Structures are given as structure tokens and as C-alpha cells.
């Protein structure tokens, strides 16, 4: 969330920078200097009761490559300065009460997502909590000044985050080189096209511009499972590395992004992939250590040591959303919750909508990569406890192994929605790569699944998801064109975006997490879809030490407090990812207010699967470290993916109660379908991923208003009038759903009251 920043007078800003607070410690702490660049009042948000300010600057740190905590960093020996130390500079922003006597003692340490600024929300400020955001992503690539993580001379409040990490050099000082690949998709025309990962450039320049030393191919098609058809090698004489322009008149390549100029131009119906020898890899794993050290400094250093919040923090929770949550899972797995003094850094960790580990700690990593073909991040253990990955031939390991050895494991809450299952490769974390048994949770982990939701949840509300019965829908109702699919020029979804929110669930989890970390009050039992429904983990009754094979045979017991009863009679909540196994209803195209709907979706091959890649002998798949030499990597096998079963409406089962899901106005999906037609402005027709999963954007199919409308379209799902009778009936359904969620601990009283008021003010069945 972006802070609401006041206007910053230039003279005041200059005065702040001129009066830098520079601190050099006398101890061996790895943060060697803190520089304050900016201090600003934080504008009072709606309902905020405590005055806050923000302090931003840069942390200068150094690492000992021989320290056991740092040796795991890939290429750290190749990033040393002449004195043998490895150095970094990391941006930070503190959000703190103006009057520190109002501080609660809790610090939230947030992980910026691709450099984006963020601050703690009003609810956390009203508690008196302290917020810290500090940088980790050191590939420092940017398309513009407003994008990416490019290094800056100062860190101003509201600015994008950066960390400056070393570039690896060979022991003799020569340039490190190696194979790199990049892709161009859904682009056309004569102009040069950049190599993009998600929204940032591939961060490595070519060691040579000689195209005979590189390979460019075009492809007619790729499936979600990595099957390629129509691949053709483009002669080296027909393309050039460039910085823009055209093949006939190229602009010299002097800086990122690397572009390709193609003789005759690009065909938007094809994908282009280039493999070249890159140079100057970043020592990106230093970002793990920098984030660790900055968090430890602000938690533990005194005011006399230059810490503006020194002596005010007794507890801390690490938090990251999406890519940043994947960072936290990798950070903990590699042992970085222990600082150089042997202390546990954070007491809690909240990886949000993040089911994998960040692809960071190997040479030539591209941490912006999320879910496209040949992108890393699903290697090694994705699960918390030890599990033997027999499918991929990997040893029995878990994310918590290193912190258990050092006794530095935090309390963990993780929560997800349906989009993480369908697009972000989540379910092997739950059932392993063989998908045969539920993997138990340890005592320090809670898991909550928010069913039938898009990535991060939708915008909520009731009118936004109401079918109007009019074509086109009026303003404020379902749009005729679906949401854009995230990623690298991917496309547009057929269905409008799913509105079911995470907001109210997160509000409740925030309170539970604070209480769990600060006074030991346990949160509600974990709730997520399972192969064996009705069992409970993560609430103090199970641990991997209770289970010989890591599959949950011992320690399982009936689900006291679980929403499901009679689990021995129930079908699994997790099933294969196809329409028949899920029990997904046959919704005809006539019932869907969106062009292009195919009644048979979803079918086999639609889910984005975990692919078992062969990165080569110098890559360690358990830690996702080393040097990949197979570029791009061959796909050895497709890992079996499971998804939640659905009810007769197509809404998912096996998750926490959510009001809009439990008083539904339609079918809420964690997936969408990419439409290859020109649904956007002219020139943005994107056909390559047509009919594939629309990355991590969910969709919605509304119910008919009346029985007559439902029957006329052939819709098997009951209409709104058949379900609720009238507006008052719908409000009563919302009240009942809210009461259930409050009772189970997943909705705060004040949010429940507001939802009922919003339902009453809506136009549903009016």
C-alpha cells in the first residue's frame, strides 16, 4: 500500500539530507552504518488515532564470507572486496509513532514486492505497531525511473526500494560468464523487442553481440505442461542484439533492457526465445543477508547505536505478499532467521498468498520470474516438515530444517486462495510431489485457505458481482471484458474478475497473529482442503517427529473444531484438476455474460503445473542453489497437481468461512481463461496463450436473477430468487454467513456489522 505523502518542500528535504544521521558501530554487527535521508509526517488515515511519521534511508552492511550463516550464499566468494568482506547497501523505511511512548512493542518487517513502497495499515498504526520495510531484490533492473529496483543515491519516503549487491568476478578479476535465456511473446512489428521477465528486464547483458554465439528460435505453441510445437531456428544473420530501433537501423545496445531486432519483424502468433552468453551475474543471495541484518539492527540496536526505534521493540513479525512471501519461505529455508550474533531475528513470519520459494540464490537467477515456462521456484522442499521427494529423487527435507537445528523457527501463519492453486503451483506443499497423502503441519505453523478467490482477493462488495440482466451491464456492475492477465504481455481474461475479498479474513488473522506472537494466545485451528478431510494440524497436536514417513499417519486425529464432520464418510477435498473430478457444473455459454466462454472448462492440462526441470549437474535442487548449465532446462516430468472439490455451484469446498462465498451471487473462480481476441486497444491483440489459464487472475460467473432466466439459458445453478426469495432474504443469508465466520474466528465483529450494512444497501434482488 502506498503511503499518503504530503508535499515535500525541496529546502526541507535538502536540510534533512544535509543533516544525515550517520552511525558507525563499535561492535561486530553486520550493519556498519545507517544513513537517514528523509523524515516525513504520515498523513492521518481514516480512523487513525495515533500520529505517525516515516523515516527513510540506507543501511550499509558487510558480510564475512567464512561465517557459516553466509557461506550458503551462491558466489559469495566471488563478491569480495580486496579486504575479504562482501558489502551491500539496502534501502529502508521506518513507520513509527511520533510519540514512542505509544508504541506497542511489535514491529512488522515487510518485504517490498519488486521495489514497491509500502507501509503498515491504519489498524496496525492504531495498535501502536512499528513498520519496517527494507530491500532485498538486487538485480537492479528497471524499464523506467518509476519501475524496478534501480540503485539510487538516497531513499526518500515513498520511494522505490533497492539493494546494491556485488557483481561476481572470477578470482583473477576476470568477468564471469554463463548461459542466459530470455523470451518475447505476443509482440509484432519491425521494432526491436525487449527481453522481459514479468515486468522487468532480463538483468544480464550479453558478453558478446556476435549472434553466431547465441541461438534465437521461434515457437508456434507451448502447452502449460511444456510441450513445444513448431520450433524453428532463426539464422544468426537474420537478427541482432540491439537497444531498440529496427534490424535495418538498430540502436546500439549499451544498457538494459537487452533487445532483439529481427529481420522482417516479429509475428505476434509466435513466441521467440534467445539463449546467449551473459556476463556479470549479481550475487543475489546477499539480499537474504541484507534483509536479515537490517531487521535485526532495528529490532536489537539501541538509540545510542543510531536506531530511531531502539529499545522499543520486543516482538517482530516478518511479512511478505506474493513474490515477497516466496522470498520469506526461501529466506527461512536457507537459515537466515538467525543473525550473526546467533539471535532469532523474527518471532513470527507471515508469507501471504505465497506457496513456493523465491528463485534467488543461484547464478543467473531472475527473481521476477513467477510462472512462465522454464522459470525456477518450485525446486526442493515447498513443505514445512520433512518429506521424502521420491518423485524427483530428492532427500527427506523441509523448509524448517535449518531453523530447527538453530532453534530459531518463528511462529508461521500462511494463507492462500484459489489462484495460488491454479496458477502458482501450490498444492505440492500440501500433499508432496506424489499427491498421495496430506503432509502434516508442525506446531508452529497455521494454514488457512480462503476458497474461491483470486490472487490477493477481490474488491468485495455486493453490487459489483450482481448480474444486471441487461447487455451491456450498467456502470458498477460486471464488465463485458475480463481482467488483464498478469505477466509478460500475457493477454486478457474472458471472465470478469472475481470479487470475493481477502480483506476481512486478513483483518482477523492480523489480530490472531499479534496475540499469538505477543502473548501466546493460539489462533484458530488450520483450515485447508485435504485428501483426508476432518483432520487437524498446526494447533499443537502434530509434529514431524511424530511421523516416521512424513505423510501424517501418526498424530492425526478427528477434527475438533473443524467445519467438517463425519470425515471418514466424506470424499477428499482435493481431487484431480479436471471438470469431472471436481464436480464442476456444466454452465452453458448462454448463461455467461462474457464472450468466448467454453462450457467444458476446466479440463486436463489447464492448470499451471510444477515441472521437474533438469538444470544440470552444478545445480542443487534441494536448496535451489548453484549454477544452472542446461539453458533452457529440459522438462523431466510433470508433477501431479490437485485442486479443491467444488459444490453444485462450482464454488470451492474445504476452506475458511467467507461471507460472499457463503452467501454467493455466482460461481467464484481462482482461474480465468485467456482470450486471444483483440479485447484491448488496437495493436494489443495477444493470441499466443489463447485458451490457457489467465495467470493468477480469477473470474466470476453470476447466477441468473430469476428461475425463468435460468431455465432459458440452461443454467443448472439456482437463481438468486430461488435461493434468497427477495432482498431481505439475501441480507439474512449474509447475516448468517457473517455469524458463522465470527464464531469460528475468521471475521471481526466490526467487519461483520459492516458487511451486513453493505448487503442491506446493495441492489441485490431489488
Protein Blocks (a to p, Z undefined) as FASTA:
>chain_A
ZZddddddfklmmmmmmmcccdddfbfbfblbdcdfbdcdddddehiabdcddddddddd
dddfklmklmmpghklmmccfkopacddddddddddfblmlpgoiacddddeehiacddd
fklmmnopacddddfblnlpafbfkgcjddcfbdcehiacdddddddddfkopacddddd
dddehiacjbdcdddehjaccfbdcfbfcfklpccdddfbdcfkopaehiacddfklccc
deedjfklccddfbdcdddddehiaafkbccddddddehiacfklmmmmmmmmmmmmmmm
cfknopakgoiafbdcdddehjlmmmmmmmmmnopabcfkopafbfbdcdehiabdcdfb
bghiafkbmklghiahiecjfbfbdcddfknopacddfklmmmmnopaccddddddfklm
mmnommmmmnojnomaccdddfkbccdddehiaehiaeejjklmccehiacddehiacfb
dcddedjhkbccfbdcdfbdfklmmmmmmmmmmmmmmnopacdddddddfbghiaehiop
acfklpmnonopgopacdehiabehklmpccfbdcddfklnopacddfklpccehiafkb
ccehkaccdddddebjkbcfklopajdfbdcdddfbdcddddddddfkopaehiacdfkl
mmccbdcdfbdcddfbdfbcehiacfklgoiaehjadcdddddfblklmmmnopabdcfk
lmnopamlmmmmmmmmmmmmmmnopacfklmmmmmmmmmmmmghZZ
